[in-house]
Amino acid sequence: AREVPIETLVEFKRGKTQCWLHDDNNPSMFHGTRTNSAVCSVCDKKLGPIDVLMTRDGYTFVEAVKQLCGRA
């Protein structure tokens, strides 16, 4: 589940997107290509694929893993 490309879950435009963890008027979350993560420079969070589904979509850990592994 951790190997699912983060860009299939988060739409980055020119490598950035708005962070859903705080009120973000200017895109402050960037694509960590080497670490397959979404990293926010404002709230200092680094999210992998599982974290994205848990924080953005409200999945539990088990639900997120199942979703990413195609067993939802």
N, C-alpha and C positions, 0 to 999 in steps of 0.2 A: 504494500500500500504506500510505503514511503517513496517508492521509485516512480510513482505516477507523475508525469511531468506537470509541474505547478502551473504552467501556462495553459494547460487544458482545463484548469479550474478557475483561474483568475485572468481576466482580460487586461493585459498590459498594453498601453499605448506608448510607444517610444520608450519602453522599459519601465514605465511607472503607472500607478493607478491610485485611486483614492483609498485610504485606509478606512475600513468599516469599524475599527475599534475605538475611534474617537471622531469628533466633528472635524472633518477634513475638507476644507474648501479648495485646497491646492493639492494635487497628487503628491503624497509623501511616502508612498510604499513603492519600493522598487523590486525588480526581478533579480534575485540572487541566483544567477545562472550556474555558478560553480557548486552551490549548495542545494539547488532545487528548492528554493524557498522564496517567500515574499517577506521583505524586510522593511519595517517602517522606521524612518529616521526620526520621527517625532516622538512616538510612544515607545521606541526602542524594543519592538517585538520582532521576533524572527519566527515565521510560521511555515511549517512543512505542509504537505497535502492533507494529512490527518487533521492538523490544527486548523486549516482553512475550513474544512467541513464542520468541525466542532464549534468554532467561534462565529463563523458567518451564517451557517445553516442550522445550528442548534443540534447537531447529531451528538450522540454519546460516542465514546472512543470505539466501542465494538461496532456500532452502526456505521461510523465513518470508515473503519477498516473493511467491513463487508461491502460497503458502497464502492470503495476504491478497488476492491478485488473482484468486483462484478457479481457479487452474491447478494445483492440487495433484494 
